[in-house]
Every structure is written in C-alpha cells, then in structure tokens.
C-alpha cells in the first residue's frame, strides 16, 4: 500500500511538472500592432522553461544509459540499479527547484522593461482599488460637495521596481528581510502578474524529488546508504545559495556605486557622478526606471532627454503647467530618441495633468490628452477609468462601451481579486449612460452585472 501511494504521488508530481511547463509563467498586457491588448511573456520565462526541459532530458539520458549497463562485481545489483534509475532525477529536480527561485529576480531586476511595466500597472491598479481609491470615491452622479473638490485623484508620481539596493551588512540584517525579498524580485507587482506555470513547476520538481527520494530511502534503509538524499539536499542548498549571492552581490555593489555618486555630486564632480550612476545601473538594471534616480541624473547632465525631463519637472513645480505639459509631450513625441524610462515618466506626468483637468471640469481638454496617451499604449487601468469618465460626461456611449470591454480584457491579466471592484464600477458607468438615454432595460442589465462582476 505505501508503494502504491508513492507511485500515485510520483504521477501527481509529473502531472504538475507537465502542467507547469505547458502553462505561462509571467504574462504582461501590452499593445498589439492593431492597438489591441495582447499578452507578452519575457524572454526569461522561455529561457527558464528550456533549461528545465534540457536538464530533465539530460537526467533521462543518463538514466537510460545506466539501465543498459549490467551491474556486477562487489556492488549489489539492486543497489546499483536504484542509484542509476533514481539518483539523477532526484538530484536534478532538487537543484532545478532551487535555481527556479531566481526567476522573480531575473524578471523584475534583470529585465527592467518587464519589471517597470509590471510595477506601473500594479501601482495604477492599487490607486484605483484601495479603500480610498477612485472606484469608491470618484463615481459620477454623486454629491461632489460631500467629498471635496477632487473627483479623480492624481496618478503616482514615483515608481520603483524594487527598494533601494542594500549593502552586504544591510542585506544580512534580520530587520531587512522584507526588503531583501523584494530585491530578489518577490514584489507585489510580480505577484500580480505571475501565472500558475512557475509555482506549479517548482512544486512539481520538489514533489518529484521527494517522491523518488522517499522510495529510495525505504529501499536502502537496511544498508544505511542515504547518498541520494545528501546529494539532493546539497544540490538544492547550493542552488538556493547561488540565487541569494546573485541578489546580494549586485545589490552591494550598486549601493556602493550610489554612495559614490552622492559624494561626487556633492563635490561638484558631475562626470564621476554620472559614471557612478551608470555603474549602479549595470549592477542592477532595474535602477534605470527608478524615479528617484532618473530626476537627479537630469540635474547632472548638461543636455539630453534626462535634462529635458528635469526641466519639465522644475516648470511644473514652479507653477508653469502649460509649459511643463508641452515639454512632457515633446519627450513622448521624440519616440525612439527618448529612453524608455524617461518616456514612462513623461507619460505618467501627462496622465497627472489630465487628472487635474478632470478635477477642474475641463473634460474635453482631458479627453484630448487621454486619447493621445491611449493611442500610444491602451494598457493602463487609470487611463481606462479616466477615459470612461470622459465618455460618460460627454455622452459618448459607444466609446464608453469600448473602454468598459477593454478594461475587462486588461484585467484578465491581473491576479488580485480586487479587480472585480473596478469591473463593477465600469458596469455602473454603463448603467448610468443607459439611464441618460432612457434605456431602462440596459440600465437594469448593467446594474445587475455591477453587483456580480
């Protein structure tokens, strides 16, 4: 009976592993060629999948070759057969499970474009769906006086994929375990877009190793040989330690480079400060999208996109909003000449200006800005929600229906259950639009869907 249970456990592990490799690991919504929303998997997911398949294939090849060898000599035949049939799989599966713990770091830190997009989308979602978010406090046809002048809150001003890098002593401090986990890629944004493929693969590998290891331990108990268990545990420990070293080491050097940049900036040595910032970005590529590092770089450079962004920010702070808005728009209009981190900052600034226009009642002006942003990239919960409010105010029922359908399509890529609140608010907008045009049946239909999104 125990043997039958272990065989079933092994089949379950193989099933989980196959399902995990066949399923996506990490998918982000992006704009397709026709402007539609499509899913995009970072290259890291494909590379990790290929590595798992190749490693398990190599273990299978070793096993097959060993099965063709006839044991003899002083080594018992049953023992040699057990080691040759199960040892490679147990050790390989355990080692791969440890290495796969580095997948979040690869996606969020070493692939900064993916990490930045995930972080920005997650932050937009959070500003909509938290208890004080717009889907609860910024509904149309409510008493505006009861909640003050603001109908729509501002977009996030700063984005950071991971916390600031830690030195070696800081990374090993118990109090910084939460920051160390986020530096390893285990951020809320990663959890928002990770799919079932990655955890199923990790779980399948561990379960496969344990099921084979348990059988081997029973078979070798009398001889006291637990070599497979020791080697599998060592493989998992070494792989996990390598992942930790890959996180802590670059973080330490990036933190040291940032300290050098601060010192050089304080001394007025701008070239050395820029070189230090570039060094920190090489150690941790995700720092290229860190808002608190993009702005200081603009102050160090004499010209270029970073400098233009810094000047636009200064104009906005000084109250010259029209000039600042034109400067942000010029950065986006430059296209490929503007680095992606600067474009992301300019886009977020224009969304903020459109929000202010909505708050001040300049709906048509806000709609023009939002439409231009939507044409460049339709993937944004806040952008979509703002366009819904514009369409509702201007009586554009067709555009409102399109944005509502688009929001549902966009939220199909999110994992958080709070997305149902945003979808419900979207249906409520459709219900209000139907009431405006006197369609009671459609209003009742959308009102029902808003209660059960």
N, C-alpha and C positions, 0 to 999 in steps of 0.2 A: 504493500500500500504506500509506504513512503516513497518508493521508487516511482510509482505511478504519479504521485503528486509532484515530484521533482520533474518528471517528464512533461507534465502539464505546465509547470512553471517555466520550463525552458521554451516550450512552444509559445507561451504568452510573451516571453522576452523577445523571441524572434518576430512575433507579430507586431509588438510595439516598435521594434527597431525598423521593420519594413515600413510601417505606417509613418514613422518619424522621418525617414529618408524620402518618402514619397510626398510628404506634406511640405508646404513652405515654412521657412524658419523665421523670416523677418520681412515684412512687406510694408512699403510706404505708398501712400497715394501721390501720384504725380500727374502732370498734364500730358495727355497724349498728343499726337500730331494734329488731330482734328479738334483739340480743345477739350476732349472728354477726359474723365478721370480714369486712370489705369493704375494697376499695381506694379511696383518696382521692387525687385529683390537686389540688395547689394551684392557685389561680387564675392564678398567674404562668405556669404551663405553657400554659394556654389562651390567655393574652394573647400570649405569645411566638409560639405557633403562628399565631395570627391575624395578627400583624404580618408574619411571613414570607410567608404567603399573599397578604396585601394588597400587600406590597412587590413580590413577583414578578408579581402581577397588574397592578400599575401599570407595571412594566417591559414586560410583554407588550403593554399598551395603547399605550405609546409606540412600541414596535416595529411594531405593526400600523399605527399611523397613519403612521409614516415609510415603510412599504412602499407605501402608497398615493400617496406623493409621487414624482413623476417627477424624477429629478436632471437637472440641466442646467448651463449656464454653464461657468465655468472649472474646476469641481471634477470630476474623473473620475467617471464613473457607478459603476464598480466599487468605488472607494474610498468614496464616499458610501453605497452600498448596504451595504458591510461595516460601516461605523460605525453605521448605523441599525439593522442587524439584530442585531449582537452587542454593541455598546457598552453599552446599558442593562443587559443581563443580566449582563455581566461585572462592571460596577461595583456593581450592586445585590447580586449574590451575594457579592462580596468584602466589601462593607460589612456585610451581614447576618451573615456569618460572624464578623466582629469583634464585632458587638453581642451575638451569642449567647454570647460568653464571659462576659457579665454575668448569665446565667441562674442559676448557682450562688449568686451574691451575692443575687439577688432572692429566691430560695427560702429560703436559710439565714439571711439577715440581715434583709431587709425583710419577710419573712413569718415572724415569730418563732414562731408556733404550730407551723408545719411544721418549722422548724429545731430547736425544742426537742424535738418528738416524735421526729424522726429521731435526734437526739443521744442521747436517753434510751434508745431501743430499741437503738441500736448499742452503748451502754455496757453495757446488760444482756447483750447477746449476747457482748461481749468478756469479761465476767467469768465467763461460762459456759464459753467455748471456748478461752481461752488455755491454755498448757501446765499452769498450776497451777489451772485452773478447776474448777468443781464437777462437770462431766461426767466428769472424770478422777479427781477426788479425793473426790467425795461420792456414791458409789454405795452403795445399800443392800446388806445381806448381806455386807459386807466387814468385815475386822478393824478396828474403830473405834480400838482401842488403838494400832494401828500408825501412825495419822495424827493422834493427839491428840483433844481433846475436841470440836472443831468438826467437825460433819458437813456443814454448809451455811454458806458464807461470807456475809458481810454485803453488802448492796446498796451501790452507790456513794453516797457522802454528798454529793458535789458534782457539779454539771452546768454546763458552759459550752459554748455553741454554737460560739463562736469564741474565740480568745485575747483577752486584754485589748487594747483599742484602742491603736494606736501613733500618736505624733505624726509630723509630716511628716518630720523628720530621722530618726526611728526607722524609718519605713516605707521610706525610700530607702536604708537601710543594707544592705549585702550580707549581713551576718550574720542579718538578719531576713527573708530571702526566704521561708523556710518559714512564718513567722507571717503574712507578707503574703499568701501563697497561701491560708492558712486564713481570713484576714479577707475574702478575695474569695469565700469560700464553698466552696473546694475542700478540704473537710474529709473525714475518714474516714466520717463519718455521711452526707455527701452521696453519696460513692462507694458506700455500702451500699444506697441506695435509688434511685439514678438508673437509668433504664432505657435501652434501646438507642436510643430515639427521638431524644434530644438529640444524642449523638455522631454518629449517622447523618445527622442534618440538617446539623450543622456540616461533616462530611466531604463530604456531597453538595454543599453550597454551594461549598466550596473546590474540589472536583473539577470542578464545572460551570464555575467561573470559569477554572480552569487550562486545561480542555479548549478552551473558546472562545477564551481568550487565546492559546493556542499556535497555533491555526489562524489567528487574526488576525495574529499576528507573522509567520508564514510568508508570508501573503498580502501584507503590507506591507513585507517586508524590503527590497525594492529601493528603495522610496520613503523608507525611514528614518523612517517615522511610527510611533511606539510610544506614541501618546497614550492608547490604551485601557489599556495596561499601567501607565502612570504614574497614570492616574486610579483604576484598580482598587487599586493598591498604596496610593495616598493614602487612598482610602476605608477600606481595612482598617486602616491605621495610625491614622487619626483615630478610627474606631470603637473600636479597642482602647485608645487613649489616653483616650477618654471613659469607658470602663469602669474604667480604672485611677484616673482622677480621682474617679469616683463611689465608689470604695473608700477611697482615701487621704484625700480631703477630710473626709467624715463621721468617719472614724477619728480624724483630728487634732483635730477639734472635740470629739468625745466624750472623748478623752483629756484635753483641756484642761478640760472640764467636771468630770471625775472628780478632777483635781488641785484644782480649786476646791472641790469637795465635801469633800475631805480637809482642806483648810485651814479651811473654815468649821466643820467638825465639831470640829477641834482647838481652835478659838476658842470653841466652845460655841454658835455661831450655827446652831441646828437648822433654822429656816425656809430660810435661804440654802443650807444643805447639801442639803435636800430639793429645792429648786428646781434646784440644780446636777445632782442625780441625775436629775431629770425631763428636764433638757436633754440629758444624755448619752443617755438612753433615746430621745429624739426623734431624735437624730443616728444612733444605731444601735439600732433596735428590738429586736434580739436580746439586748441587755443586760438586758431586763426579766426574762429567765429565768436570768440569771447568778447562781448560788447565792451567790457572794461579794459580790454587791450587794444581794440580797434580805434577807439577815440584817442588815447594817448599817442598812438603811432601817428595819427594825423597831425598832432602838435609837433612831432619830431621831424616830419618830412617837410620839405620846402614846397613841393608840388605833388600832383598826382591825385588819384581818387580818394585816398585816405585823408589828404589835406582838404579836399573839397567837402568831404563829409564832415570834417571837424568844423569848417567854416559855416556849413549849413546849420549845424547844432548850435554854434555860437549865435547865429542870426535868430534862431528860434528862441533861445534863452533871452536874447535882448528884446524880444517882442516884435521882430520884423518877420512875421509869419508868412506873409505873401512871398517875400524874397527867399525865405528858407524853403518854402514849398516848391518854388521854381528850381532851387538848387538840388533838392532831392529828386525832382522829376528829371533834371538833366542827367543825374547819375544813372537813373534807370534807362534813360533814352540812349546812353552810350553803349548799351548792350554788352558785348563780349569785352570791351575795353575796361569795364568796371569789374573788379574782382567779386566773386560771389558773396563773400562776407559783407562787403560794402553795399552790394545790391540788396542784400537781406535787410540791412539797417535802414536803407533809404525806403524800401518797400514798407517796413513797419512804421516809419515816420509818416509816410503818406496815408497809411491806414489811420494813424492817430489824428492827422489833420481832417480826414473825412469824418471821423468820430466827432470832432469838435464842431464841424459844420452841421452834423445831425443834431447836436445838442443846442445849437443856436438857431435851428429852424431853416437852415439853408439846404433844403433837401435836394434840390436839383443840382447844386454845386457838389454836394456829397456824392450824389449818384454818378456824376461825371467822373470823379476821381476813383470811386469804387469800380466802375465799369472798366476803366483803364487797367486797374490792378487785376481785375478778374480776367481780362483778356490775356494778360501775361501769365497768370497762374490761378486756376479756379479752385485750388486745393487750400482752403482756409476756413475753419468754422466761423470765426469772427467776421470775415469778409462776406461769407454767405449770409450770415444772420443780418448784417448791416444792409446788404442788398435786398433782403426780404422786407425790411422796414421801409426802405426807399420805395420799393414796388407797392407796398401796402398804402403808403401815404399818397403816392401819385396815381393810385388806381390802376396799376398795370397788372392785371390778374394773370395774364399769360406768363410774364416774367416771374411773378411770384410762384406760380406752379412749377416753373422750371427750376428755380432756386430751391424749392422745397424738395423736389425729386433729387436734385443734385446733392443736397445735404444728406439725405438718406444713403445715397451711393457713397458719399465721402465717409460717413460714419460706419460703413461696413468694414472699414479697415481699422477701426478703433476697438479696443478691448474693454474699456471701462463701461460698466453698466449705466453710468450717469448720462451716457449719450442718449438714452431714451427720453430724458427730460428735454434735450434740445430738439429731438424729433417731434415730441409732443408740442412744444412751442411753435414749431413750424406748421403743424396741422392746425393749431389755433389761429395762426395768421390766415391760413386758407379759409377757415370758418368765418373769420371777421370779414374777409374780402367777399365771401359769398353773401353774407348779410348785407353788405353795402350795395350789392347789385340785385338784392331781393330774391335770391335763390335759397329758400329755407331748407329744401331737401339737401342740397350740397353742404349748407352750413351745419345741419344736423349730422351728416355723414362725417365731415372732418372733425366736428366736435367729439364724436364718439371715438374716432381714431386718436385724438389727442389724449383721451383718457387711457387708451390701451395701445401705445405706440409699438 
